[in-house]
Amino acid sequence: MIYINKALFKSIMVLNGDTLNSLAEAMGKTRPTISHKLNETHGEFTTSEIRFIKDRYHLTIEDIDRIFFTTAVS
């Protein structure tokens, strides 16, 4: 199963002085929309949203893989 590494995502946001509110505003989304996507309860981040996040935080492809394409180990 693939899941979002929320802890890593949130730590990158904090290191960049962002909150869910400020990120959502920058993306033109609502805070609940971003929260639902982060918690994987309603929808997923789109390719364009992931690209926006990559550019906003100057992430590498490896960072994106670690955040958005982490495989759960049981």
PyMOL Python script that loads the backbone (N, CA, C, O; Angstrom):
from pymol import cmd

cmd.read_pdbstr("""\
ATOM      1  N   MET A   1       0.834  -1.179   0.000  1.00  0.00           N
ATOM      2  CA  MET A   1       0.000   0.000   0.000  1.00  0.00           C
ATOM      3  C   MET A   1       0.884   1.249   0.000  1.00  0.00           C
ATOM      4  O   MET A   1       1.905   1.297   0.686  1.00  0.00           O
ATOM      5  N   ILE A   2       0.485   2.247  -0.768  1.00  0.00           N
ATOM      6  CA  ILE A   2       1.231   3.503  -0.839  1.00  0.00           C
ATOM      7  C   ILE A   2       0.509   4.542   0.011  1.00  0.00           C
ATOM      8  O   ILE A   2      -0.718   4.641  -0.031  1.00  0.00           O
ATOM      9  N   TYR A   3       1.269   5.313   0.779  1.00  0.00           N
ATOM     10  CA  TYR A   3       0.670   6.344   1.602  1.00  0.00           C
ATOM     11  C   TYR A   3       1.564   7.573   1.638  1.00  0.00           C
ATOM     12  O   TYR A   3       2.729   7.523   1.242  1.00  0.00           O
ATOM     13  N   ILE A   4       1.004   8.676   2.117  1.00  0.00           N
ATOM     14  CA  ILE A   4       1.761   9.917   2.245  1.00  0.00           C
ATOM     15  C   ILE A   4       2.500   9.906   3.578  1.00  0.00           C
ATOM     16  O   ILE A   4       1.929   9.575   4.618  1.00  0.00           O
ATOM     17  N   ASN A   5       3.768  10.269   3.530  1.00  0.00           N
ATOM     18  CA  ASN A   5       4.559  10.402   4.749  1.00  0.00           C
ATOM     19  C   ASN A   5       4.231  11.773   5.345  1.00  0.00           C
ATOM     20  O   ASN A   5       4.907  12.764   5.068  1.00  0.00           O
ATOM     21  N   LYS A   6       3.170  11.809   6.176  1.00  0.00           N
ATOM     22  CA  LYS A   6       2.673  13.073   6.733  1.00  0.00           C
ATOM     23  C   LYS A   6       3.706  13.764   7.615  1.00  0.00           C
ATOM     24  O   LYS A   6       3.828  14.988   7.578  1.00  0.00           O
ATOM     25  N   ALA A   7       4.440  13.006   8.395  1.00  0.00           N
ATOM     26  CA  ALA A   7       5.432  13.610   9.299  1.00  0.00           C
ATOM     27  C   ALA A   7       6.501  14.349   8.494  1.00  0.00           C
ATOM     28  O   ALA A   7       6.878  15.468   8.839  1.00  0.00           O
ATOM     29  N   LEU A   8       6.982  13.728   7.434  1.00  0.00           N
ATOM     30  CA  LEU A   8       7.995  14.372   6.597  1.00  0.00           C
ATOM     31  C   LEU A   8       7.418  15.595   5.901  1.00  0.00           C
ATOM     32  O   LEU A   8       8.059  16.644   5.851  1.00  0.00           O
ATOM     33  N   PHE A   9       6.214  15.464   5.365  1.00  0.00           N
ATOM     34  CA  PHE A   9       5.554  16.584   4.687  1.00  0.00           C
ATOM     35  C   PHE A   9       5.394  17.765   5.634  1.00  0.00           C
ATOM     36  O   PHE A   9       5.733  18.895   5.283  1.00  0.00           O
ATOM     37  N   LYS A  10       4.879  17.510   6.835  1.00  0.00           N
ATOM     38  CA  LYS A  10       4.665  18.581   7.810  1.00  0.00           C
ATOM     39  C   LYS A  10       5.978  19.204   8.268  1.00  0.00           C
ATOM     40  O   LYS A  10       6.050  20.416   8.472  1.00  0.00           O
ATOM     41  N   SER A  11       7.020  18.383   8.432  1.00  0.00           N
ATOM     42  CA  SER A  11       8.315  18.935   8.858  1.00  0.00           C
ATOM     43  C   SER A  11       8.894  19.853   7.781  1.00  0.00           C
ATOM     44  O   SER A  11       9.510  20.869   8.103  1.00  0.00           O
ATOM     45  N   ILE A  12       8.706  19.508   6.527  1.00  0.00           N
ATOM     46  CA  ILE A  12       9.177  20.367   5.427  1.00  0.00           C
ATOM     47  C   ILE A  12       8.383  21.667   5.407  1.00  0.00           C
ATOM     48  O   ILE A  12       8.941  22.737   5.167  1.00  0.00           O
ATOM     49  N   MET A  13       7.084  21.571   5.659  1.00  0.00           N
ATOM     50  CA  MET A  13       6.267  22.788   5.730  1.00  0.00           C
ATOM     51  C   MET A  13       6.779  23.706   6.842  1.00  0.00           C
ATOM     52  O   MET A  13       6.957  24.905   6.625  1.00  0.00           O
ATOM     53  N   VAL A  14       7.011  23.152   8.017  1.00  0.00           N
ATOM     54  CA  VAL A  14       7.475  23.938   9.164  1.00  0.00           C
ATOM     55  C   VAL A  14       8.835  24.558   8.871  1.00  0.00           C
ATOM     56  O   VAL A  14       9.057  25.732   9.166  1.00  0.00           O
ATOM     57  N   LEU A  15       9.738  23.786   8.298  1.00  0.00           N
ATOM     58  CA  LEU A  15      11.074  24.312   7.968  1.00  0.00           C
ATOM     59  C   LEU A  15      10.997  25.482   6.996  1.00  0.00           C
ATOM     60  O   LEU A  15      11.887  26.331   6.961  1.00  0.00           O
ATOM     61  N   ASN A  16       9.928  25.520   6.211  1.00  0.00           N
ATOM     62  CA  ASN A  16       9.739  26.594   5.238  1.00  0.00           C
ATOM     63  C   ASN A  16       8.773  27.668   5.740  1.00  0.00           C
ATOM     64  O   ASN A  16       8.355  28.537   4.974  1.00  0.00           O
ATOM     65  N   GLY A  17       8.421  27.607   7.022  1.00  0.00           N
ATOM     66  CA  GLY A  17       7.563  28.620   7.621  1.00  0.00           C
ATOM     67  C   GLY A  17       6.124  28.571   7.142  1.00  0.00           C
ATOM     68  O   GLY A  17       5.418  29.579   7.185  1.00  0.00           O
ATOM     69  N   ASP A  18       5.688  27.417   6.690  1.00  0.00           N
ATOM     70  CA  ASP A  18       4.326  27.261   6.176  1.00  0.00           C
ATOM     71  C   ASP A  18       3.429  26.561   7.183  1.00  0.00           C
ATOM     72  O   ASP A  18       3.897  25.858   8.078  1.00  0.00           O
ATOM     73  N   THR A  19       2.137  26.771   7.015  1.00  0.00           N
ATOM     74  CA  THR A  19       1.093  26.045   7.732  1.00  0.00           C
ATOM     75  C   THR A  19       0.156  25.480   6.666  1.00  0.00           C
ATOM     76  O   THR A  19       0.285  25.805   5.486  1.00  0.00           O
ATOM     77  N   LEU A  20      -0.781  24.638   7.080  1.00  0.00           N
ATOM     78  CA  LEU A  20      -1.765  24.153   6.119  1.00  0.00           C
ATOM     79  C   LEU A  20      -2.544  25.325   5.532  1.00  0.00           C
ATOM     80  O   LEU A  20      -2.883  25.322   4.348  1.00  0.00           O
ATOM     81  N   ASN A  21      -2.825  26.323   6.360  1.00  0.00           N
ATOM     82  CA  ASN A  21      -3.558  27.498   5.872  1.00  0.00           C
ATOM     83  C   ASN A  21      -2.776  28.235   4.801  1.00  0.00           C
ATOM     84  O   ASN A  21      -3.318  28.548   3.741  1.00  0.00           O
ATOM     85  N   SER A  22      -1.503  28.516   5.067  1.00  0.00           N
ATOM     86  CA  SER A  22      -0.718  29.287   4.101  1.00  0.00           C
ATOM     87  C   SER A  22      -0.454  28.486   2.831  1.00  0.00           C
ATOM     88  O   SER A  22      -0.451  29.049   1.736  1.00  0.00           O
ATOM     89  N   LEU A  23      -0.234  27.189   2.964  1.00  0.00           N
ATOM     90  CA  LEU A  23      -0.041  26.350   1.782  1.00  0.00           C
ATOM     91  C   LEU A  23      -1.320  26.304   0.951  1.00  0.00           C
ATOM     92  O   LEU A  23      -1.283  26.461  -0.269  1.00  0.00           O
ATOM     93  N   ALA A  24      -2.447  26.090   1.617  1.00  0.00           N
ATOM     94  CA  ALA A  24      -3.723  26.032   0.910  1.00  0.00           C
ATOM     95  C   ALA A  24      -3.990  27.344   0.173  1.00  0.00           C
ATOM     96  O   ALA A  24      -4.415  27.336  -0.982  1.00  0.00           O
ATOM     97  N   GLU A  25      -3.742  28.451   0.833  1.00  0.00           N
ATOM     98  CA  GLU A  25      -3.956  29.755   0.203  1.00  0.00           C
ATOM     99  C   GLU A  25      -3.064  29.922  -1.024  1.00  0.00           C
ATOM    100  O   GLU A  25      -3.515  30.394  -2.067  1.00  0.00           O
ATOM    101  N   ALA A  26      -1.800  29.534  -0.895  1.00  0.00           N
ATOM    102  CA  ALA A  26      -0.861  29.653  -2.017  1.00  0.00           C
ATOM    103  C   ALA A  26      -1.283  28.772  -3.194  1.00  0.00           C
ATOM    104  O   ALA A  26      -1.028  29.101  -4.352  1.00  0.00           O
ATOM    105  N   MET A  27      -1.932  27.647  -2.878  1.00  0.00           N
ATOM    106  CA  MET A  27      -2.362  26.718  -3.920  1.00  0.00           C
ATOM    107  C   MET A  27      -3.740  27.074  -4.471  1.00  0.00           C
ATOM    108  O   MET A  27      -4.199  26.471  -5.441  1.00  0.00           O
ATOM    109  N   GLY A  28      -4.399  28.055  -3.852  1.00  0.00           N
ATOM    110  CA  GLY A  28      -5.749  28.402  -4.285  1.00  0.00           C
ATOM    111  C   GLY A  28      -6.778  27.374  -3.857  1.00  0.00           C
ATOM    112  O   GLY A  28      -7.802  27.193  -4.517  1.00  0.00           O
ATOM    113  N   LYS A  29      -6.502  26.705  -2.752  1.00  0.00           N
ATOM    114  CA  LYS A  29      -7.385  25.663  -2.218  1.00  0.00           C
ATOM    115  C   LYS A  29      -7.831  26.076  -0.823  1.00  0.00           C
ATOM    116  O   LYS A  29      -7.341  27.061  -0.270  1.00  0.00           O
ATOM    117  N   THR A  30      -8.762  25.317  -0.260  1.00  0.00           N
ATOM    118  CA  THR A  30      -9.149  25.555   1.117  1.00  0.00           C
ATOM    119  C   THR A  30      -8.306  24.680   2.040  1.00  0.00           C
ATOM    120  O   THR A  30      -7.764  23.657   1.620  1.00  0.00           O
ATOM    121  N   ARG A  31      -8.204  25.094   3.298  1.00  0.00           N
ATOM    122  CA  ARG A  31      -7.450  24.308   4.265  1.00  0.00           C
ATOM    123  C   ARG A  31      -8.037  22.893   4.397  1.00  0.00           C
ATOM    124  O   ARG A  31      -7.279  21.923   4.401  1.00  0.00           O
ATOM    125  N   PRO A  32      -9.379  22.750   4.506  1.00  0.00           N
ATOM    126  CA  PRO A  32      -9.922  21.386   4.599  1.00  0.00           C
ATOM    127  C   PRO A  32      -9.578  20.507   3.400  1.00  0.00           C
ATOM    128  O   PRO A  32      -9.343  19.309   3.558  1.00  0.00           O
ATOM    129  N   THR A  33      -9.546  21.091   2.206  1.00  0.00           N
ATOM    130  CA  THR A  33      -9.191  20.312   1.013  1.00  0.00           C
ATOM    131  C   THR A  33      -7.788  19.744   1.140  1.00  0.00           C
ATOM    132  O   THR A  33      -7.572  18.560   0.881  1.00  0.00           O
ATOM    133  N   ILE A  34      -6.825  20.580   1.538  1.00  0.00           N
ATOM    134  CA  ILE A  34      -5.439  20.122   1.694  1.00  0.00           C
ATOM    135  C   ILE A  34      -5.340  19.123   2.841  1.00  0.00           C
ATOM    136  O   ILE A  34      -4.636  18.119   2.733  1.00  0.00           O
ATOM    137  N   SER A  35      -6.040  19.392   3.930  1.00  0.00           N
ATOM    138  CA  SER A  35      -6.028  18.480   5.074  1.00  0.00           C
ATOM    139  C   SER A  35      -6.570  17.110   4.695  1.00  0.00           C
ATOM    140  O   SER A  35      -5.985  16.089   5.057  1.00  0.00           O
ATOM    141  N   HIS A  36      -7.687  17.081   3.966  1.00  0.00           N
ATOM    142  CA  HIS A  36      -8.269  15.797   3.538  1.00  0.00           C
ATOM    143  C   HIS A  36      -7.307  15.029   2.638  1.00  0.00           C
ATOM    144  O   HIS A  36      -7.168  13.812   2.763  1.00  0.00           O
ATOM    145  N   LYS A  37      -6.649  15.738   1.740  1.00  0.00           N
ATOM    146  CA  LYS A  37      -5.690  15.069   0.852  1.00  0.00           C
ATOM    147  C   LYS A  37      -4.492  14.552   1.633  1.00  0.00           C
ATOM    148  O   LYS A  37      -3.995  13.456   1.373  1.00  0.00           O
ATOM    149  N   LEU A  38      -4.031  15.347   2.593  1.00  0.00           N
ATOM    150  CA  LEU A  38      -2.887  14.931   3.408  1.00  0.00           C
ATOM    151  C   LEU A  38      -3.242  13.714   4.265  1.00  0.00           C
ATOM    152  O   LEU A  38      -2.420  12.818   4.458  1.00  0.00           O
ATOM    153  N   ASN A  39      -4.472  13.695   4.772  1.00  0.00           N
ATOM    154  CA  ASN A  39      -4.909  12.574   5.608  1.00  0.00           C
ATOM    155  C   ASN A  39      -5.488  11.425   4.801  1.00  0.00           C
ATOM    156  O   ASN A  39      -5.909  10.410   5.355  1.00  0.00           O
ATOM    157  N   GLU A  40      -5.504  11.600   3.466  1.00  0.00           N
ATOM    158  CA  GLU A  40      -5.976  10.566   2.550  1.00  0.00           C
ATOM    159  C   GLU A  40      -7.399  10.121   2.849  1.00  0.00           C
ATOM    160  O   GLU A  40      -7.736   8.942   2.744  1.00  0.00           O
ATOM    161  N   THR A  41      -8.245  11.112   3.233  1.00  0.00           N
ATOM    162  CA  THR A  41      -9.637  10.793   3.531  1.00  0.00           C
ATOM    163  C   THR A  41     -10.573  11.142   2.378  1.00  0.00           C
ATOM    164  O   THR A  41     -11.595  10.481   2.194  1.00  0.00           O
ATOM    165  N   HIS A  42     -10.239  12.170   1.599  1.00  0.00           N
ATOM    166  CA  HIS A  42     -11.076  12.573   0.461  1.00  0.00           C
ATOM    167  C   HIS A  42     -10.170  13.052  -0.660  1.00  0.00           C
ATOM    168  O   HIS A  42      -9.758  14.212  -0.681  1.00  0.00           O
ATOM    169  N   GLY A  43      -9.867  12.184  -1.568  1.00  0.00           N
ATOM    170  CA  GLY A  43      -9.064  12.571  -2.713  1.00  0.00           C
ATOM    171  C   GLY A  43      -7.569  12.447  -2.476  1.00  0.00           C
ATOM    172  O   GLY A  43      -7.105  12.180  -1.368  1.00  0.00           O
ATOM    173  N   GLU A  44      -6.840  12.650  -3.553  1.00  0.00           N
ATOM    174  CA  GLU A  44      -5.383  12.560  -3.530  1.00  0.00           C
ATOM    175  C   GLU A  44      -4.807  13.832  -4.129  1.00  0.00           C
ATOM    176  O   GLU A  44      -5.495  14.562  -4.842  1.00  0.00           O
ATOM    177  N   PHE A  45      -3.543  14.090  -3.836  1.00  0.00           N
ATOM    178  CA  PHE A  45      -2.871  15.212  -4.470  1.00  0.00           C
ATOM    179  C   PHE A  45      -2.712  14.907  -5.954  1.00  0.00           C
ATOM    180  O   PHE A  45      -2.317  13.804  -6.332  1.00  0.00           O
ATOM    181  N   THR A  46      -3.021  15.884  -6.782  1.00  0.00           N
ATOM    182  CA  THR A  46      -2.870  15.722  -8.225  1.00  0.00           C
ATOM    183  C   THR A  46      -1.411  15.935  -8.604  1.00  0.00           C
ATOM    184  O   THR A  46      -0.610  16.422  -7.806  1.00  0.00           O
ATOM    185  N   THR A  47      -1.087  15.567  -9.820  1.00  0.00           N
ATOM    186  CA  THR A  47       0.268  15.774 -10.323  1.00  0.00           C
ATOM    187  C   THR A  47       0.643  17.249 -10.274  1.00  0.00           C
ATOM    188  O   THR A  47       1.760  17.593  -9.887  1.00  0.00           O
ATOM    189  N   SER A  48      -0.277  18.116 -10.660  1.00  0.00           N
ATOM    190  CA  SER A  48       0.035  19.554 -10.646  1.00  0.00           C
ATOM    191  C   SER A  48       0.201  20.079  -9.223  1.00  0.00           C
ATOM    192  O   SER A  48       1.015  20.973  -8.988  1.00  0.00           O
ATOM    193  N   GLU A  49      -0.550  19.542  -8.279  1.00  0.00           N
ATOM    194  CA  GLU A  49      -0.383  19.950  -6.874  1.00  0.00           C
ATOM    195  C   GLU A  49       0.958  19.481  -6.321  1.00  0.00           C
ATOM    196  O   GLU A  49       1.627  20.217  -5.596  1.00  0.00           O
ATOM    197  N   ILE A  50       1.344  18.267  -6.659  1.00  0.00           N
ATOM    198  CA  ILE A  50       2.647  17.757  -6.220  1.00  0.00           C
ATOM    199  C   ILE A  50       3.762  18.588  -6.840  1.00  0.00           C
ATOM    200  O   ILE A  50       4.750  18.895  -6.172  1.00  0.00           O
ATOM    201  N   ARG A  51       3.616  18.950  -8.092  1.00  0.00           N
ATOM    202  CA  ARG A  51       4.611  19.799  -8.757  1.00  0.00           C
ATOM    203  C   ARG A  51       4.692  21.162  -8.062  1.00  0.00           C
ATOM    204  O   ARG A  51       5.787  21.689  -7.870  1.00  0.00           O
ATOM    205  N   PHE A  52       3.550  21.736  -7.684  1.00  0.00           N
ATOM    206  CA  PHE A  52       3.521  23.007  -6.967  1.00  0.00           C
ATOM    207  C   PHE A  52       4.287  22.897  -5.651  1.00  0.00           C
ATOM    208  O   PHE A  52       5.096  23.763  -5.318  1.00  0.00           O
ATOM    209  N   ILE A  53       4.023  21.827  -4.909  1.00  0.00           N
ATOM    210  CA  ILE A  53       4.695  21.601  -3.624  1.00  0.00           C
ATOM    211  C   ILE A  53       6.198  21.414  -3.842  1.00  0.00           C
ATOM    212  O   ILE A  53       7.007  21.952  -3.086  1.00  0.00           O
ATOM    213  N   LYS A  54       6.565  20.664  -4.860  1.00  0.00           N
ATOM    214  CA  LYS A  54       7.982  20.456  -5.188  1.00  0.00           C
ATOM    215  C   LYS A  54       8.671  21.791  -5.433  1.00  0.00           C
ATOM    216  O   LYS A  54       9.752  22.045  -4.902  1.00  0.00           O
ATOM    217  N   ASP A  55       8.046  22.636  -6.232  1.00  0.00           N
ATOM    218  CA  ASP A  55       8.638  23.937  -6.554  1.00  0.00           C
ATOM    219  C   ASP A  55       8.646  24.871  -5.342  1.00  0.00           C
ATOM    220  O   ASP A  55       9.629  25.574  -5.111  1.00  0.00           O
ATOM    221  N   ARG A  56       7.575  24.883  -4.582  1.00  0.00           N
ATOM    222  CA  ARG A  56       7.468  25.780  -3.424  1.00  0.00           C
ATOM    223  C   ARG A  56       8.564  25.501  -2.395  1.00  0.00           C
ATOM    224  O   ARG A  56       9.145  26.427  -1.830  1.00  0.00           O
ATOM    225  N   TYR A  57       8.838  24.222  -2.159  1.00  0.00           N
ATOM    226  CA  TYR A  57       9.817  23.840  -1.136  1.00  0.00           C
ATOM    227  C   TYR A  57      11.165  23.421  -1.713  1.00  0.00           C
ATOM    228  O   TYR A  57      12.034  22.946  -0.982  1.00  0.00           O
ATOM    229  N   HIS A  58      11.341  23.593  -3.009  1.00  0.00           N
ATOM    230  CA  HIS A  58      12.605  23.246  -3.684  1.00  0.00           C
ATOM    231  C   HIS A  58      13.017  21.799  -3.382  1.00  0.00           C
ATOM    232  O   HIS A  58      14.151  21.522  -2.988  1.00  0.00           O
ATOM    233  N   LEU A  59      12.066  20.899  -3.578  1.00  0.00           N
ATOM    234  CA  LEU A  59      12.294  19.490  -3.280  1.00  0.00           C
ATOM    235  C   LEU A  59      12.904  18.764  -4.471  1.00  0.00           C
ATOM    236  O   LEU A  59      12.713  19.156  -5.622  1.00  0.00           O
ATOM    237  N   THR A  60      13.633  17.709  -4.175  1.00  0.00           N
ATOM    238  CA  THR A  60      14.182  16.846  -5.216  1.00  0.00           C
ATOM    239  C   THR A  60      13.150  15.766  -5.550  1.00  0.00           C
ATOM    240  O   THR A  60      12.159  15.593  -4.840  1.00  0.00           O
ATOM    241  N   ILE A  61      13.398  15.064  -6.613  1.00  0.00           N
ATOM    242  CA  ILE A  61      12.534  13.931  -6.976  1.00  0.00           C
ATOM    243  C   ILE A  61      12.551  12.890  -5.856  1.00  0.00           C
ATOM    244  O   ILE A  61      11.529  12.267  -5.569  1.00  0.00           O
ATOM    245  N   GLU A  62      13.695  12.707  -5.235  1.00  0.00           N
ATOM    246  CA  GLU A  62      13.798  11.750  -4.128  1.00  0.00           C
ATOM    247  C   GLU A  62      12.935  12.195  -2.957  1.00  0.00           C
ATOM    248  O   GLU A  62      12.288  11.367  -2.316  1.00  0.00           O
ATOM    249  N   ASP A  63      12.920  13.510  -2.669  1.00  0.00           N
ATOM    250  CA  ASP A  63      12.062  14.035  -1.599  1.00  0.00           C
ATOM    251  C   ASP A  63      10.594  13.734  -1.908  1.00  0.00           C
ATOM    252  O   ASP A  63       9.844  13.284  -1.042  1.00  0.00           O
ATOM    253  N   ILE A  64      10.203  13.989  -3.147  1.00  0.00           N
ATOM    254  CA  ILE A  64       8.820  13.735  -3.562  1.00  0.00           C
ATOM    255  C   ILE A  64       8.484  12.258  -3.396  1.00  0.00           C
ATOM    256  O   ILE A  64       7.408  11.919  -2.903  1.00  0.00           O
ATOM    257  N   ASP A  65       9.383  11.386  -3.799  1.00  0.00           N
ATOM    258  CA  ASP A  65       9.167   9.946  -3.624  1.00  0.00           C
ATOM    259  C   ASP A  65       8.978   9.595  -2.153  1.00  0.00           C
ATOM    260  O   ASP A  65       8.088   8.817  -1.811  1.00  0.00           O
ATOM    261  N   ARG A  66       9.810  10.165  -1.279  1.00  0.00           N
ATOM    262  CA  ARG A  66       9.723   9.866   0.160  1.00  0.00           C
ATOM    263  C   ARG A  66       8.428  10.396   0.770  1.00  0.00           C
ATOM    264  O   ARG A  66       7.894   9.795   1.702  1.00  0.00           O
ATOM    265  N   ILE A  67       7.923  11.505   0.260  1.00  0.00           N
ATOM    266  CA  ILE A  67       6.697  12.086   0.813  1.00  0.00           C
ATOM    267  C   ILE A  67       5.451  11.417   0.252  1.00  0.00           C
ATOM    268  O   ILE A  67       4.581  10.989   1.010  1.00  0.00           O
ATOM    269  N   PHE A  68       5.359  11.324  -1.063  1.00  0.00           N
ATOM    270  CA  PHE A  68       4.104  10.938  -1.710  1.00  0.00           C
ATOM    271  C   PHE A  68       4.014   9.485  -2.160  1.00  0.00           C
ATOM    272  O   PHE A  68       2.926   9.003  -2.475  1.00  0.00           O
ATOM    273  N   PHE A  69       5.128   8.793  -2.192  1.00  0.00           N
ATOM    274  CA  PHE A  69       5.090   7.433  -2.747  1.00  0.00           C
ATOM    275  C   PHE A  69       5.772   6.436  -1.824  1.00  0.00           C
ATOM    276  O   PHE A  69       6.487   5.541  -2.275  1.00  0.00           O
ATOM    277  N   THR A  70       5.544   6.600  -0.532  1.00  0.00           N
ATOM    278  CA  THR A  70       6.129   5.715   0.454  1.00  0.00           C
ATOM    279  C   THR A  70       5.271   4.450   0.554  1.00  0.00           C
ATOM    280  O   THR A  70       4.043   4.527   0.590  1.00  0.00           O
ATOM    281  N   THR A  71       5.912   3.318   0.598  1.00  0.00           N
ATOM    282  CA  THR A  71       5.216   2.044   0.723  1.00  0.00           C
ATOM    283  C   THR A  71       5.167   1.654   2.187  1.00  0.00           C
ATOM    284  O   THR A  71       6.188   1.645   2.874  1.00  0.00           O
ATOM    285  N   ALA A  72       3.974   1.332   2.656  1.00  0.00           N
ATOM    286  CA  ALA A  72       3.806   0.898   4.036  1.00  0.00           C
ATOM    287  C   ALA A  72       4.408  -0.488   4.218  1.00  0.00           C
ATOM    288  O   ALA A  72       4.244  -1.373   3.378  1.00  0.00           O
ATOM    289  N   VAL A  73       5.100  -0.653   5.320  1.00  0.00           N
ATOM    290  CA  VAL A  73       5.689  -1.948   5.643  1.00  0.00           C
ATOM    291  C   VAL A  73       4.879  -2.535   6.787  1.00  0.00           C
ATOM    292  O   VAL A  73       4.710  -1.900   7.828  1.00  0.00           O
ATOM    293  N   SER A  74       4.374  -3.767   6.589  1.00  0.00           N
ATOM    294  CA  SER A  74       3.579  -4.364   7.667  1.00  0.00           C
ATOM    295  C   SER A  74       4.374  -5.335   8.470  1.00  0.00           C
ATOM    296  O   SER A  74       3.853  -5.926   9.416  1.00  0.00           O
TER     297      SER A  74
END
""", "prot")
cmd.dss("prot")
cmd.show_as("cartoon", "prot")
cmd.util.cbc("prot")
cmd.orient("prot")
